[in-house]
Amino acid sequence: MKKVKKKIRTVINFTKDFIIPPKKRFNEIYQKNYWGDSESISGPGSRLEATETLRNELKILFNKFKIKSLVDAPCGDFNWMKLVDLEGVDYTGVDIVDDIISNNIKLYANSHKNFYCKNFISEIVPQGDLILCRDCLPHFSNYNVKKAINNFILSDSTYLLTSSYPECSENLDIITGEWRKINFNIKPFNFPKPLYVINEKSPLTLENGQNFDKYLYLYKLSDLKEYI
């Protein structure tokens, strides 16, 4: 009976994703400042205090895996990324929200930083050594998670660094735009062991019992083809 209910829920979520397309849903979230954060329109996870450890860890990862080009999908409002040491790394930010991209172009674009409006559920992102997909896939239905990762694979990029919650015991399905923890170690994904792990150690995460196990997992995209 439980399996039947899960299948019914999946079909309902799949239908609702078509009734309200992700682009419309996320533009509404942006326009209404749904996350209600005063520092970043992208939400409290994009505050500077929430990303201090991550900003330092990214430079270590860039050096270890010889990253020379980064695709940030989604880039959000670039609030914390503007403080990441990107020396020697060409940066491309993509986001589904047109106004975010327009604003980022005005404020941050230069010869080594470019921004594009992309719906990577349905579009292929630019190629890069590394795709960073932080705090995004937990907002996607399981179906759209797989569509997005497949588009990352089709971009011919090398690595994917994405959010995962290893203590999450079940990947609940949702309507795209909602949120739940996601764990790529278990079904319906069952990804291989990550090549590298970053524990974000965000003070916001540690103060919130729901999110205390928040990590970023690094995968080689070519290794994920058989799982998508």
C-alpha positions, 0 to 999 in steps of 0.5 A: 500500500505504501508503494502504491501511495508513493507512485500516486504521489509521484504522478501527482507531482509530475502533473503539477510540475507541468501545470506550473512550469519551474521557470514561473514558479522560481520567478514568483519565489524571487519576486515575492522574496519567498525566503524572506532573507534581508541579506540575500534574495537567494535565502539564508544559505547564501549569507556570508556567515553561512558560507565562510567554510565553503568559500575556503574549501572551494579554493582547496578543491580548485587546486586539488582537481585543477579546476580552471572553469566553473559553472555555477548552476544556479548562481542566485544573486552572487552574494557569497560567490563574489568573495570566493577566490576565483583567480585563474578560474573562468566563472559562468553563472546560470539561473532560471530567473531573468531579473537575477541574471540581469542584475548580476551582469550589471554588477559583476560581469567581466572578461572572466565572469559571465552570466546566462539565463538557463533552465537547466531542467530543460536546457544544457548548461555551458561546459566547465571543468566543474559544475557547482549545483548547491542548494538547488536539487533539494527543491526539484522533484526526483524526476527533475533532479534526474533531468537536470543532472542529465543536462549536466552530463550532456554539457561535457563538463567534467565534475559535479559538486552538489548538495547531499544530506547523508543522514537522510534516510528517504528521498521523498518526492516533491513538487519542484519549488518545494524543499526536502533533504536529498541523499544521493547515496540511496534510491532512486539515485544510488550514486557511487561514492563521491570523489571528494566531500565538503562539510559546509559547517555553516552556523545556520546549518548547525543551529537548525537541527534539520540541516546539520548534516549538510555536505557537498559531494563531488562526482565525475559526471561521466560516472553518473551516466548509468544512474540517470 
